[in-house]
Amino acid sequence: MVAEVIGGVLHMQSRPASPHVYTATKLTSRLDRYFGEDDDGGPGGWWVIAEPELHLADDILAPDLAGWRKERMPEYPEVPYFTLAPDWTCEILSPSTRKMDLMEKRPIYAREGVAHLWLIDPLAHTLEAFELRDGEWVLIATLKDDDEVAVRPFDAVTFKLDTLWP
């Protein structure tokens, strides 16, 4: 089970299904390869983490992926959870969590100043990317199927969206 506390309410969800896990694994690997500690010819500069526990004010969230710029978090902390809001989060939408990801978690990410949010639907083969501007989410990209992905904040490297589907 995955547990999150939003607005003082405990939400329990079962672990995600295999398409969700596949997409999360592929995206984490791709981003970490070029932007993470194991820089492989990309720009580096990020900590990209799968399923981090975030303690943000009174809310406890577990996004599918999150990333911190190393300029904001120079050392990777040895902690059970993160209190520093990430610079980027990614929610991989599932039928059972879609409403919570869109309606409850997205406003918390905005409140905490997360600059970028990606929403990926592995069943519909889509990616929507948002950027926080003046406290509001602005859609900056909508991609589908095998479109080329070069989207902020990871626009320095391009990959095909269909590499995230089984």
C-alpha positions in Angstrom: 0.0 0.0 0.0 1.0 3.6 -0.5 -0.1 6.1 2.2 -0.4 9.8 1.8 -1.9 12.5 4.1 -3.6 15.3 2.4 -5.5 18.0 4.3 -5.3 15.9 7.4 -6.9 12.9 5.7 -5.1 9.5 5.3 -5.4 8.1 1.8 -4.4 4.5 1.1 -3.8 3.2 -2.4 -2.7 -0.2 -3.6 0.7 -0.4 -5.3 0.5 0.7 -8.9 -0.1 -1.7 -11.8 2.6 -2.9 -14.1 2.3 -0.3 -16.9 2.6 2.4 -14.3 5.7 0.8 -12.8 7.3 0.3 -16.2 6.8 3.9 -17.1 8.2 5.1 -13.8 11.2 2.9 -14.1 12.0 3.9 -17.7 11.6 7.7 -17.0 13.7 7.5 -13.9 16.4 5.7 -15.7 16.4 8.0 -18.7 16.4 11.2 -16.6 19.0 10.0 -14.2 21.3 8.9 -17.0 21.5 12.5 -18.4 20.7 14.7 -15.5 21.6 12.7 -12.4 24.7 11.9 -10.5 25.8 9.3 -13.1 26.1 11.9 -15.8 26.4 10.2 -19.2 27.2 13.1 -21.5 24.1 15.1 -20.5 24.0 18.3 -18.5 23.7 16.7 -15.0 22.7 18.9 -12.1 19.7 17.0 -10.7 18.8 14.4 -8.1 16.0 12.4 -9.7 14.2 10.1 -7.2 11.5 7.5 -7.6 8.7 7.6 -5.0 10.2 10.0 -2.4 8.2 10.7 0.7 7.6 14.5 0.9 6.6 16.2 4.2 5.3 19.6 3.0 3.6 21.6 5.8 1.0 19.2 7.2 0.7 17.1 4.0 2.6 13.9 3.3 2.9 13.1 -0.4 4.6 10.3 -2.4 4.9 11.5 -6.0 5.9 8.8 -8.5 9.1 10.8 -9.3 10.6 14.0 -8.1 13.7 16.0 -8.9 15.8 18.6 -7.1 18.3 20.8 -8.7 21.7 20.2 -7.1 22.1 24.0 -6.8 19.2 23.9 -4.3 20.1 20.6 -2.7 23.9 20.3 -3.1 24.2 17.1 -1.0 21.9 14.1 -1.1 20.5 13.9 2.5 20.4 10.7 4.5 16.8 11.2 5.8 13.6 9.1 5.9 11.7 11.8 4.1 12.2 15.2 2.3 11.0 18.5 3.7 12.5 20.6 0.9 9.9 20.8 -2.0 11.3 19.4 -5.2 11.8 21.5 -8.3 10.0 19.0 -10.5 7.4 16.3 -9.8 5.9 13.7 -12.0 2.7 11.9 -11.4 1.9 8.8 -13.4 -1.8 8.6 -13.7 -3.7 5.5 -12.8 -7.5 5.1 -12.8 -7.5 4.8 -9.0 -5.3 7.8 -8.3 -6.1 10.2 -11.2 -8.6 12.3 -9.3 -6.3 12.7 -6.2 -3.2 13.5 -8.4 -5.1 16.2 -10.4 -7.4 17.7 -7.7 -5.6 17.3 -4.4 -1.9 16.9 -5.0 -1.5 19.5 -7.8 -2.6 22.4 -5.6 -0.1 21.4 -2.9 2.7 21.3 -5.4 1.8 24.8 -6.5 1.5 26.0 -2.9 5.0 24.7 -2.2 6.5 26.3 -5.3 7.3 23.2 -7.3 8.3 24.8 -10.6 7.4 21.9 -13.0 4.9 19.1 -13.0 4.5 16.3 -15.5 1.4 14.2 -15.7 1.9 10.9 -17.6 -0.8 8.5 -18.6 0.7 5.2 -19.6 -2.7 3.8 -20.8 -3.5 6.8 -23.0 0.2 7.2 -24.0 0.3 10.9 -23.1 2.4 13.5 -21.2 1.2 16.9 -20.1 3.8 19.3 -18.7 3.0 22.3 -16.6 5.1 25.2 -15.3 4.2 27.2 -12.2 3.8 30.9 -13.1 2.5 33.4 -10.5 1.2 30.5 -8.4 -0.8 29.0 -11.3 -0.1 26.0 -13.4 0.4 26.8 -17.1 0.3 24.0 -19.7 3.6 24.1 -21.6 3.4 20.8 -23.6 1.0 18.1 -24.5 2.6 15.0 -26.1 1.3 11.7 -27.2 2.3 8.3 -28.6 5.8 8.6 -30.1 6.2 12.4 -30.0 9.7 13.7 -29.2 10.1 14.8 -25.6 12.2 17.9 -25.0 10.3 19.6 -22.2 11.4 21.9 -19.4 13.0 21.4 -17.1 14.6 18.5 -18.9 14.7 20.0 -22.4 18.4 19.6 -22.9 18.0 16.0 -24.0 15.4 14.6 -26.4 13.8 11.1 -26.3 10.8 9.5 -27.8 7.7 9.3 -25.6 6.9 5.7 -26.7 10.1 4.5 -24.9 8.1 4.9 -21.7 5.4 2.3 -22.7 5.8 -1.5 -22.5 
